[in-house]
């Protein structure tokens, strides 16, 4: 049985002169944004997506998901974000881990939730994605909080 774990980590793989959140919006230092991330497992593989060109931290990989809007719960946000990003419907399950990470521009708190695709994923939207064996996540340039999530959820790799 997996347990919910909260971890604080700091540092970033790169810095920017302008301040943006994951949605490309300006943010103030020390502001915290909350994000829901889907841990979608299927047949021994986990789904990760690549941040698009032009986005902050472009080219890095992450667990799919997005920003939790005001008045929205993590599960609802995740269902909405996965539909917007990938064009697929998911059923959200248990909270697996909560990770807080300090980027130079802002702090992010990520709620990693077990999720299951409720329809065939052959229609995944126009985003680069990969189905990866959990032990192979270390081969991908995951964002720092996603590395920590992979360590907590799958026992894979180092956080930094």
C-alpha positions, 0 to 999 in steps of 0.5 A: 500500500502506498502512503501519502508523503510530503517533501520540501525540496529546493533548487532548479535546473535552470533560471529565468530572468522573467517570472512565469508559472507553468501556464506562462503567467507572470508570478511574484517571488514566494507565491505558491501555485498548486498543481495536480499531477496524474500518475497513470499506470498501464500494463507496467508503464507510466505516462509522462509528457514533455513540456512544449517548446516556448514553455518554461522548462521546455524539453523537460518531462513531467507527469501530466496535469496542471494548475488547480484553479481557485475553488477547484479540488485537485481531482476536478482540476486533474480531470479538467487538465488531462482533458485539455492537455491530452484529450482523454478522460481519466478517473482520479484515485488516491493521493500518492504524494505531495511535493513542494518545490521552490523554483527561483520564480515561485513555489509549486506544490504538486499533488500526485494522484493515482489516475486511470484512463477511462477510455482508450488513449489512442486519441492522446492530443498533440503533445509529446508523451511516452509510456515508460517503465517506472525504473526507466524514469531516471533516463528522462530529464524530469523536472525536479519535483517530478523526480521527487514524485518518482522517488516517492511513488516508485522508489526510483532515482534520487530527488536531485 
